[in-house]
Structures are given as structure tokens and as C-alpha cells.
Amino acid sequence: MDTCGKNDKLINHYKSCGFDFLGMKKLNNTSDLPSHYHNADVCFFEINLNKTKE
């Protein structure tokens, strides 16, 4: 999952939902994406869906 910009509240929300914050990157080849992705810093997240509940 990704989201544009460094939004600390949104980052913390996704982390509280179980996502791991992987950091920020610039996207390459954004010409076919909506304009808000052009030259934007994007936050990347992932979640392990196979994780067992404790």
C-alpha cells in the first residue's frame, strides 16, 4: 500500500492497524498515474496477512 506525502497521523494510523512502515520513496514512470503521484514522495506500507493472532 502507498500514500503520498509524509503524513505522520496517517502513518501512525496504518501502523496501529498492523501495517509496517517501509519508508518513503520517489516513484518512477508516473506518466500514466494521476497527477498527485507526479514527483511526489510516497510512503510504502506492508502487512503480513498470514500472521496468526496472539
C-alpha positions in Angstrom: 0.0 0.0 0.0 1.2 3.5 -0.6 0.1 7.1 0.3 1.5 10.4 -0.9 3.4 12.8 1.4 4.7 12.5 4.9 1.6 12.5 6.9 2.6 11.4 10.4 -1.0 10.9 11.6 -1.9 8.7 8.7 1.4 6.7 9.1 0.6 6.1 12.7 -2.9 5.1 11.9 -1.8 2.5 9.4 0.9 1.3 11.9 -1.8 0.9 14.6 -3.8 -1.2 12.1 -0.9 -3.6 11.8 0.9 -2.3 8.8 4.7 -2.0 8.8 6.0 1.4 7.5 8.7 0.7 5.0 9.8 4.2 4.3 9.5 6.9 1.7 10.5 6.8 -2.0 10.0 8.7 -5.2 8.0 6.8 -7.9 9.5 6.3 -11.3 7.4 6.3 -14.6 4.4 8.2 -13.2 3.2 9.5 -16.6 0.2 7.0 -16.5 -0.7 7.8 -12.9 -2.9 10.6 -11.6 -1.1 13.9 -11.3 -0.8 13.8 -7.5 1.8 11.0 -7.9 4.0 13.1 -10.3 7.2 13.9 -8.4 5.6 13.0 -5.1 7.2 11.4 -2.0 5.3 8.2 -1.4 5.1 6.3 1.9 5.1 2.5 1.5 3.5 0.0 3.9 3.0 -3.7 4.0 1.1 -6.1 6.2 1.6 -9.8 6.7 -1.8 -11.4 6.1 -0.6 -14.8 7.2 0.3 -13.7 10.7 -1.5 -15.6 13.4 -3.3 -13.7 16.1 -1.9 -14.0 19.5 
